[in-house]
Amino acid sequence: MALYEYVTQDQLAGFDKYKYSAVDSNPLSVYVMHPFWNFVVKFLPTWLAPNLITFTGFMFLVLNFLMLAFYDCDFTASAAGHEHVPSWVWVAAGFFNFLAYTLDGVDGKQARRTNSSTPLGELFDHGLDSWACIFFVATVYSIFGRGESGVGVATLYYILWVVLFSFILSHWEKYNTGILFLPWGYDISQVTISLVYLVTAVVGVETWYQPILWSFLYRDLFTFMIIACSFTVTVPMSLYNVLKGHRSNTLKHSNLYEAFLPFLSPVLLFVLSTIWVVFSPSNILELQPRIFYLMVGTAFANVTCKLIVCQMSNTRCQALSWLLVPMTPVVLSAVTGVVANELLLLYLWTAAVILAHIHYGVSVVQQLSNHFSILAFSLKKPNSD
């Protein structure tokens, strides 16, 4: 029995009819990574459940986040005059990041290899991917930090939102077209960042202080690449795919309001969190950026997971995520000074968001496992009794 039945009966019926449809046209993925993953998956035991592979890869990203949180909690370790993160940590971060990326690539191949593909597997994979965004971005941030040659915490906050919206675009496309167009930026970023971690271990963070050309620093290149990739590749390709569907009259939601409905909750989350950042009496983002990023990234993952459930079950996206309802008085009490200890409020709200998201995830996995009569982390069949 699920902890709570978040998935409706209409959605369960939609999952019964679901067929996976995706397009991956990235040359790096098609010609390099897929052959590599096909090679790797042959070494995995056939009793190993694909969801267990997915979860293990996700936990490597969480481990990276926690490891850097220990050595660089406030993102100042890479600044001049501060004790830097040990080299072995960057080596571990590079290895763990690439391992997580590899496991994310082989889980689906293991499912097909063991004839255990289910809608739950795809939902579990993409749901964890949505949460992984914050762990990935926060860990990368420690390379540059927020020193004189680093990236400001407010700038990183908006960069995080660029990454989050780039992620949800793919699932917005699928919500409207029925096809998941895998973004090019994902594979390129994972390979690049894994290498950057290893290079940092060898040359030290001091290398990133140096300008590349004139006064153009590596941190500027970092910012430029993320924003440019989003606005010159991800966004145009998403709009092109949806417009192509509109011209061919194959869109699932021809009404403009219905087509853009999935963006309502993410935009409201952005507005609420930005109000807190801009009007915070104690400058909360400067005070505790890591926890604030974690709160935003987790809340966004919760909103995104609900969209993924809707696009996979071919049901209407809910207009408003319930998590935003209690967040509104939390933000208002913070910016108006009603709650004197703003930092404590952030800690409590972040804990509430994380627990709510975990409860949602566990409940949905249990509900779909029961519906399909499978075990989430084992290829064995559940007991008939």
C-alpha angles and dihedrals in degrees: 000000000000119000088238130353103240093158112077125222090252089054092048088052088050091052089054089061096041120128122186114243122174140153121210111182099157108126092214090054097041100043103028116018101038093052088047092050091047087055095046097047091061089069094055117098113250091233091063111108115230092226089057089055090049093049093046091053091049091051090055088061090048088050090053090051093050093044092054091042088060095049099031109020097158098033095248100109094093093053121103113269095024129105105264128225110269115260093239089062091059090048090051091045092053092047094045093046093052091043090052090049091049094049089048087055098047101043093082092045089052089051092054091042092055095037090240102122113144136162086249090063093055093044091049092048097048093039091058090043089059091055093042090066093079095045090050096047095044092050093049089050091065090067091069102016123185101290127120091287093035137082121277117245091240091051090050089049091059092042088055089055091051088055093046095050090045088056096049092048091074092055091044087055091052092046087059104031104028089232126101109221104199111224119244093218094066099066094040093049095048095052093042096049093046088056093044090055090054093045089051089054090055103039100027130234089279088078090067090058090070120092117245094210126000104316095340105119131198089251088059090052089049091052094042094050094052095046095040093048090052099046099035100038116012101041097040092047092049093050091045093053093048093045090049088054090049092053092048090046092235099121116123091217113038093169110094094222093050092045093055097035092103089066095059098082096041090050092048089049089051091049094048095046092044091051087054092049096046100041100033110137092212097036090248095192092059090043099052113359097161095058092043091052090048091052093049094044093049094047089049091050089053092052091046094050090057090052090050090053090052096047093047093047092042092235132135116278114244112249097224131027110227091224089072092060097070090034091065096064089040091058093042093050089050099049095041093050094240087133108051097198101060094171092056089049090054092050093049095045092047090051090049092050093049093048092046091050094047090048090051093048096047092046094050093047091050092046094050092042089055092045094052093036093236138122114245096219103027137058090218118105117250117251112274090230 
